[in-house]
Each structure stands twice: as structure tokens, then as C-alpha cells.
Amino acid sequence: MTGTTNHRHSSSGNVRRKDVIEIVKKGCEQQWTAHLNTIDTRGNIKFTHEEESEGSLPFLDTFMVQKEDGAVKLLVYRKKTHADQYLNFNSHRPLYQKLGVIKNITRQM
């Protein structure tokens, strides 16, 4: 398994990230990433990749584990710095934002 991150630079200087997961034949990861980086001739898009370690790969909010039969199991992934703190419900944020946080957290479970 290889995780690919697409870094796109906008004209305002902001960096927007898009994450893509792909399965690439072992030994071809560097070549594939180099090929992807030749597509945008202006250099606005830069691809990088992470390789699996011990059959697992953290990707976004998931932890992908490849089982012996080749199937992939998805687990919830949290970085070591994750504090389980999202949005104080007593804050001065609109109610729809507070409810959206709850909705998205429950959707991940």
C-alpha cells in the first residue's frame, strides 16, 4: 500500500492538500511518484508518498492494516497529539457547526 499526498499551491500562496490512496506494485513507488510530478508542467502540484510499515499505513483518520489474506482492515486513527477536543458546545459558534461536529464524529465510529 502506498499513500499519496497531492500538495497544490494556489495563486494566493495557500497550500491545499488532497490525499489519495493507491496500490502500486512494490518497487515502483518512486517511479510512479516521479511520473505524477511530471504531469503539471508549471510545478503547482507536488506529489509525495508514504509506504506501509509492517503491513499498515495511517491515512487521513484511518489506520489501514493489510491482513494475511490480502484484505484491508480500516481502524480509526488518531495521532499521538490528538486531544479528543473538537468544539466546546458552550462556545459562540452557530448551532449548525456544533451539530455538524457531532454528526461527523459519530459517522466515523
C-alpha positions, 0 to 999 in steps of 0.5 A: 500500500502506498499513500499519496499526498497531492500538495497544490499551491494556489495563486494566493500562496495557500497550500491545499492538500488532497490525499489519495490512496493507491496500490502500486506494485512494490518497487515502483513507488518512486517511479510512479511518484516521479511520473505524477510530478511530471504531469503539471508542467508549471510545478503547482502540484507536488506529489509525495508518498508514504509506504506501509510499515509492517503491513499498515499505513495511517491515512487521513483518520484511518489506520489501514492494516493489510491482513494475511489474506490480502484484505484491508482492515480500516481502524480509526486513527488518531495521532499521538497529539490528538486531544479528543477536543473538537468544539466546546458546545458552550462556545459562540459558534452557530448551532449548525457547526456544533451539530455538524461536529457531532454528526461527523464524529459519530459517522466515523465510529 
